[in-house]
């Protein structure tokens, strides 16, 4: 997918990531979405697939790192930019460092689990062999609203289930 206006690439790519997040939320996944931009095109896109695949590592970021590497035929993603709606966790940030990702742009900060400047910072940790350029806060309020709406809906469903005498596993 070519985007001809470089000035709008960041916002356009984040909005594409938000679409992936919304689709993930509709499937009952935590609504996080990601895309990878490389040489003028989106080459990878995914939402979380943890519940669908029963795989704790199936975060949107990990999936798009794998897709992008397969697309370009190299695990080194030094010229790529990954857009994700929420600050990556430690696993995903570590994957970005290991993939030698060039740039990370994320929406909302995760002060409890974020590992790109929130709770900790793996992406620029002094001992790492590679440091990822990070930009935080793109469309932050919109990205945060996706997560908040999902968890509010989930809490309401759990509350209603308890009122009907249902138990959660």
N, C-alpha and C positions, 0 to 999 in steps of 0.2 A: 504494500500500500504506500504509494508515494504521497508525501505532503510537501507541497511546493513552497509554502511560506515558512522559512526557518524561524521567523520571529514567533510563530504560533505553534511550533512543533511541541514544546513542552506542555502547553495547555491541552493541545489536541491529544497527545499521547496519554496524559493523565486522564482525560475524559474516556479514552478507550479502556484504560485500566479500570475506571469506575464502572464501565459497562460489564466488564468481567466480574467485578466485585458484586454487582447487582445480580448477575446470573448465578453466582455462587450462593448468595443469600437465598435466592429462590429455591435452590436445591437443598437448603438446610445447612449449608456450610457457613462458617464465619466469613462475612463478605469482604474478602481481600482480593484484589485483582492486580495483575501486573502485565506489562508489555515490555518488549525489548526493541529499541530503535537502533538500526545499524545501516550505515551508508545510504541514508535517505529513505529507509523503509522500515515498517514494523515487521519484524521477522519471527516474533513469538508473542503469544498472548495466552493467558490462563487465569482462572480463578482458583481459589482453594479447592482441593479435592480430597481432603483428609477423610471425611465421612464416607464419601462415595467409594474410595479405594481402600478404606480401613488401613490407612498408612499415615502415621504421625509426621512423616517427612514430606507429604504431598501439599506443601505450601505453594501458593501461586509463584513466589519468587524462585523456588527450587525447580519447579516445572519449566518456567520460561528460561532459566539458565540452561537446562538440558536441551530444550527445543532450539535455543539460539546456537549452542555449540554444534548441534547436529546440522543446523541450517548452513553455517559457515564452514563446517568441517574442521573446527579447531576448538579446543577447550578454552583457549585464551580469548577473552572478550574485551581486550584493551580498548577497542574503538567503539564499543557498544555503550548505550545508555539504557538502564533499567528503570522503568517508572512503576511505582507501587503505591497503592492507596494508603497503606499504613507502614510506619517505621518497621523495618525488618527485625525479627527475633535474632538471637545469637546464632542459631543454626543457619538461617538464611544469610545473615551478614557474613558469616564464615565462608559460606559457599561463594559469595560475591568476591571476597578476598582471594579465595583459592582459584576462582575463574579469572582473576586479574581484571575484573570489571573496570571499565574506564570511568563510568559515572553512574551515580544513583540519585534519583529524584523521588522523594516520597511525599505523601500528603500529610497525614496527621502523625504527630509525635505519640509514641507509646512510652509514658514515663515509668511503667512497671516492667515491661518486657522488651522494650526497644534496645537494639544493639548498634545503632548508628548515630548515637549522640543522646538518646533518651536516658535509659537506666545505665547503660554502659556504651562504650564505643569501640567495637571490634574493627570497624572500617578504617580507622586511623590509629590503631594501637601501635605504640612505638616499636614493639618487637616484631611486628608483622613484616613479611617480605614485600608486601604490596599494600598500598593505601588507595582507597576508592575516593574519588571526589564526590562529595555529598551535598545535595541541596535539599533542604527540608521546608515543608510548609506550603507546597504548591496545592492550591484548592483545598487547603486544610479543613475549613469548616464543612465543605461538602463531603469530604472523605470521612470526617468524624461523624457527620450526621448519618451516613450509611451504617456505620458500626453501632451508633447509639440506638437507631431505630430497630436494628436487628435484635440487640440484646434486650431492649424494652419489650419487644414482641415476644421474645423467648421467655422472659420472666413472667409476662402476663399469661402465656400458655401454660407455664408450670403452675402458676397460681390457680388458674381455672381447673387444671387437672387435679390438683390437691383438693379443691372444693368438691369435685365429683368423686373423690376417694381413690383416684388413680395413684399409683406409685411409680416413681421413676427408677430406672435401673442404675 
